[in-house]
């Protein structure tokens, strides 16, 4: 994963002649190297990655397509970047307006003595399209997370707490090779499943629905999956609710393809839920883009104006949540193609009864 060349290519069509990347995730996307400190400057002819002594040696060994320079108190980022801009007669630089704070913007503007022009859109556009190599890494991450989920299902019983199950899930993902969890797992049971993003507590697992929302991180890439299972025999209403969510998800997935407005995908799923009488209990959107972050730019919701591009990876996660009673969410991850999508999630979607 090294996208310096791609960024240089799109830079050629912009009003600014250089782009400055300081956000850690965007730096990872551009260079393939993860670090907590660093700055990458790309121009039509050069690319320079600056970092401190903690990462200098590792960056030099890992980063291709950019000169790696050491930054220090005596020779800081801004001074070195300004020298490059002055040498090349560059007066305007693209920057990440979505992540650079206002104070940092003022500081960079003053020290570089140049115009900073919003450039996040071109970075987002490139990050949305996953290469075949990216896709294989996301598949590997997904497989790892699914294996870990399968390993904890036998532990589900009324004698274990939500927190303990969440900890077990995290442990299994790490043991199976993940670099980290993608986010804090959500494990909720009984009436607490009505909270879409509830936090696991010290409560023992209760009979009824149990929500598992989890993801792994591997080589920078993340996965995101939700499964709802049932401890004990479900009621007819519970089965109906689960089947409605599954039908809604399948309807949305059927709509996915390159060129489709994301809100159309959301509408296809939402219509199923509304027709079943649960319209007031589906508060979030159908899904979101993911890749190097769990929530990236593209959203599939009622208010979205995003258009799905070929090569994007999005979640498919409709849900129904009845406050104080229970909730159901089923989430898969889809790779968008010209003619439809490829589901990267292989876990079964029938209601698992424990």
C-alpha positions in Angstrom: 0.0 0.0 0.0 1.8 3.1 -1.3 -0.3 5.7 -3.0 2.1 8.6 -3.4 2.0 8.1 -7.2 -1.8 8.3 -7.2 -1.8 11.5 -5.1 0.8 13.1 -7.4 -1.4 12.1 -10.4 -4.5 13.8 -9.1 -2.4 16.8 -7.9 -1.7 17.6 -11.5 -5.3 18.8 -12.1 -5.6 21.0 -9.0 -5.2 24.7 -8.4 -2.5 24.1 -5.8 0.9 22.7 -6.7 1.6 20.6 -3.6 -0.3 18.7 -1.0 0.6 18.5 2.7 -0.5 15.4 4.6 -0.3 15.3 8.4 -3.3 13.1 9.4 -2.0 9.7 10.6 -4.5 7.7 8.6 -3.9 9.7 5.4 -0.2 9.3 5.9 -0.6 5.6 6.3 -2.7 5.5 3.1 -0.1 7.5 1.2 3.0 5.8 2.4 2.0 2.4 3.8 3.9 3.4 7.0 2.1 3.9 10.4 3.4 6.4 12.9 2.1 8.8 15.4 4.3 11.6 14.1 5.1 12.8 10.6 4.3 15.0 7.7 4.3 14.2 4.0 4.7 16.8 1.3 4.0 15.8 -2.3 4.7 18.0 -5.3 4.8 17.3 -9.0 8.4 16.3 -8.8 9.2 15.3 -5.3 7.8 13.6 -2.2 9.3 14.1 1.2 8.3 12.4 4.4 9.5 14.0 7.6 9.4 12.4 11.0 11.3 12.4 14.3 14.0 10.1 15.7 11.5 7.6 16.9 10.4 6.6 13.4 13.3 7.8 11.2 15.1 4.5 10.7 11.9 2.4 10.3 10.4 5.0 7.9 13.6 4.9 5.8 13.3 1.1 5.5 9.6 1.0 4.7 8.7 4.0 2.6 9.2 3.9 -1.1 8.7 6.8 -3.5 9.5 9.5 -1.0 12.7 10.9 0.6 12.7 10.4 4.3 14.1 13.3 6.3 14.7 13.7 10.0 12.9 16.5 11.9 14.2 17.9 15.1 13.8 20.9 17.3 16.7 22.5 15.5 15.3 21.6 12.1 11.5 21.3 12.4 8.8 20.2 9.9 7.7 23.6 9.0 11.1 25.0 8.2 12.1 22.1 6.0 8.7 22.2 4.2 9.0 25.9 3.6 12.4 25.5 2.1 11.1 23.0 -0.4 8.1 25.3 -1.3 10.4 28.3 -1.7 12.9 26.3 -3.8 10.1 25.2 -6.2 8.2 28.6 -6.2 5.1 27.1 -4.7 2.6 29.6 -3.2 -0.4 27.3 -2.6 -0.6 24.0 -0.8 -3.5 21.5 -0.4 -4.3 20.5 3.1 -6.7 18.2 5.0 -9.4 20.5 6.1 -11.4 17.8 7.8 -8.7 16.9 10.3 -6.4 20.0 10.7 -7.6 22.2 13.6 -8.1 25.9 13.1 -5.1 26.6 15.4 -2.9 24.3 13.3 -4.2 25.8 10.1 -3.1 29.3 11.3 0.2 28.0 12.5 1.0 26.2 9.2 -0.2 29.3 7.2 2.1 31.6 9.1 5.2 29.3 9.1 4.9 28.3 5.4 3.9 31.7 4.2 1.6 30.2 1.6 -2.1 29.8 0.9 -3.6 26.5 2.2 -6.3 25.2 0.0 -8.8 22.4 1.0 -7.8 19.1 -0.5 -9.6 16.5 1.6 -11.9 15.6 -1.2 -9.2 14.2 -3.5 -7.8 12.2 -0.7 -11.2 10.8 0.2 -11.8 9.9 -3.4 -8.6 7.9 -3.6 -9.2 6.2 -0.3 -12.7 5.1 -1.3 -11.4 3.0 -4.2 -9.7 -0.2 -2.9 -7.1 -1.8 -5.1 -7.1 -5.6 -5.5 -4.3 -5.8 -2.9 -6.3 -3.6 -0.5 -9.3 -5.9 -1.0 -7.4 -9.0 -0.2 -6.1 -7.5 3.0 -9.7 -6.5 4.0 -10.8 -10.0 3.3 -8.1 -11.4 5.5 -9.1 -9.0 8.3 -12.7 -10.0 7.9 -11.9 -13.7 8.0 -9.8 -13.3 11.2 -12.7 -11.5 12.9 -15.2 -14.1 11.9 -13.1 -16.9 13.1 -12.8 -15.2 16.5 -16.6 -14.7 16.7 -17.1 -18.4 16.0 -14.7 -19.3 18.9 -16.6 -17.3 21.5 -20.1 -18.6 20.7 -19.7 -21.7 22.9 -19.0 -19.3 25.8 -22.4 -17.6 25.6 -24.4 -18.5 28.7 -26.2 -16.8 31.5 -23.1 -17.2 33.8 -20.9 -14.8 31.8 -21.1 -11.0 31.7 -21.3 -8.7 28.7 -17.9 -7.3 29.5 -16.3 -10.7 29.8 -17.7 -11.8 26.4 -16.4 -8.5 24.9 -13.0 -9.1 26.4 -12.9 -12.7 25.1 -13.8 -11.5 21.6 -10.9 -9.0 21.7 -8.5 -11.6 23.1 -9.4 -14.1 20.4 -9.0 -11.5 17.6 -5.5 -10.7 18.9 -4.6 -14.3 19.4 -5.7 -15.1 15.8 -3.3 -12.5 14.4 -5.0 -9.1 14.6 -2.8 -6.1 15.2 -5.7 -4.6 17.3 -9.4 -4.4 17.6 -11.0 -2.0 15.1 -13.2 -0.5 17.8 -14.4 -1.5 21.3 -16.7 -4.5 20.7 -20.4 -4.1 21.5 -21.9 -7.0 23.4 -25.4 -6.5 24.8 -28.1 -8.8 25.9 -31.8 -8.8 26.6 -33.5 -5.3 26.8 -30.1 -3.6 26.4 -30.0 -4.8 22.7 -32.3 -1.9 22.0 -29.3 0.5 22.2 -27.5 0.4 18.8 -24.2 1.5 20.3 -24.6 0.5 23.9 -21.6 -0.2 26.1 -21.0 -3.7 27.5 -21.7 -3.8 31.2 -21.1 -6.1 34.2 -24.6 -7.5 33.8 -24.8 -11.3 33.2 -26.0 -12.3 29.8 -29.8 -12.4 29.8 -32.0 -14.7 27.8 -33.3 -13.3 24.5 -31.4 -11.4 21.8 -27.7 -10.8 22.1 -25.9 -8.2 19.9 -22.3 -8.7 18.9 -20.8 -5.8 16.9 -17.1 -6.3 16.4 -14.1 -5.7 14.1 -10.4 -6.4 13.8 -7.5 -4.3 12.5 -4.8 -5.9 10.5 -2.0 -4.0 8.5 -4.0 -0.9 8.9 -7.3 -2.3 7.4 -10.4 -2.9 9.5 -13.5 -5.1 9.5 -16.9 -4.5 10.9 -19.6 -7.1 11.6 -22.8 -7.4 13.6 -24.6 -10.6 14.4 -27.7 -11.0 16.6 -28.1 -14.4 18.3 -30.7 -15.6 20.8 -30.1 -17.3 24.1 -33.1 -19.5 24.7 -36.2 -19.9 22.6 -37.3 -16.7 20.7 -40.9 -15.6 20.7 -42.9 -15.3 17.4 -42.5 -11.5 17.6 -38.8 -11.9 17.9 -38.5 -14.2 14.9 -40.7 -11.8 12.9 -38.5 -8.8 13.8 -35.3 -10.7 13.0 -36.7 -11.8 9.6 -37.7 -8.3 8.8 -34.2 -7.0 9.4 -32.8 -9.7 7.3 -35.2 -9.0 4.4 -34.4 -5.3 4.7 -30.6 -6.0 4.5 -31.0 -8.3 1.5 -33.2 -5.6 -0.2 -30.5 -3.0 0.3 -27.7 -5.3 -0.8 -29.7 -6.1 -4.0 -29.7 -2.3 -4.8 -25.9 -1.8 -4.4 -23.9 -1.2 -7.5 -21.5 1.5 -8.8 -23.3 4.7 -9.8 -26.3 4.3 -7.5 -27.0 7.0 -5.0 -26.4 5.7 -1.5 -29.7 7.0 -0.3 -31.5 4.7 -2.8 -29.8 1.7 -1.0 -31.0 3.0 2.3 -34.5 3.5 1.0 -34.7 -0.1 -0.3 -34.0 -1.4 3.1 -36.0 1.2 5.0 -39.1 0.5 2.9 -39.1 -3.2 4.1 -38.9 -2.1 7.7 -41.6 0.5 7.3 -44.0 -1.9 5.5 -43.6 -4.4 8.4 -44.7 -1.7 10.9 -41.3 -1.0 12.4 -40.5 2.3 10.7 -40.2 4.3 13.9 -37.5 1.9 15.2 -34.8 2.2 12.5 -33.0 5.4 13.4 -29.6 5.1 11.7 -28.6 4.7 8.1 -28.2 1.5 6.1 -24.4 1.6 6.1 -21.1 3.4 5.8 -17.8 3.2 3.9 -14.9 1.5 5.7 -11.2 0.8 4.9 -8.4 2.2 7.0 -11.1 3.6 9.4 -14.3 2.1 10.5 -16.3 5.1 9.4 -15.0 6.8 6.3 -16.7 9.3 4.0 -19.5 7.6 2.1 -22.8 7.2 4.0 -25.9 5.3 3.0 -28.7 7.2 4.8 -31.8 9.1 4.1 -29.9 12.4 3.7 -26.9 11.2 1.9 -26.0 12.6 -1.5 -23.1 10.2 -2.0 -22.9 8.1 -5.1 -21.3 4.6 -4.8 -18.1 4.2 -6.8 -16.8 0.9 -8.0 -14.1 -0.4 -5.7 -15.7 1.1 -2.5 -16.3 -1.1 0.6 -19.4 -0.3 2.6 -21.3 -1.9 5.4 -24.9 -3.2 5.2 -26.4 -2.9 8.6 -30.1 -2.1 9.0 -31.6 -2.6 12.4 -34.8 -2.4 14.5 -34.6 -1.2 18.1 -37.6 -1.1 20.4 -36.6 0.8 23.6 -36.7 -1.2 26.8 -37.5 -4.5 25.0 -34.9 -5.6 22.4 -33.1 -4.9 19.2 -31.8 -6.6 16.1 -29.0 -5.6 13.7 -27.4 -7.7 11.0 -24.2 -6.3 9.4 -22.2 -7.4 6.4 -19.4 -5.7 4.5 -19.8 -5.3 0.7 -17.3 -4.6 -2.1 -19.0 -2.4 -4.7 -18.7 -3.5 -8.4 -20.1 -2.2 -11.7 -22.9 -4.7 -11.6 -23.6 -5.2 -7.9 -21.5 -6.2 -5.0 -19.3 -8.9 -3.5 -20.1 -9.8 0.1 -16.9 -10.1 2.1 -18.8 -11.5 5.1 -19.2 -15.3 5.2 -20.9 -15.8 8.6 -24.4 -17.3 8.3 -27.4 -15.0 8.7 -30.0 -17.3 9.9 -30.9 -16.7 13.6 -28.5 -18.6 15.8 -30.3 -20.0 18.8 -28.1 -21.0 21.8 
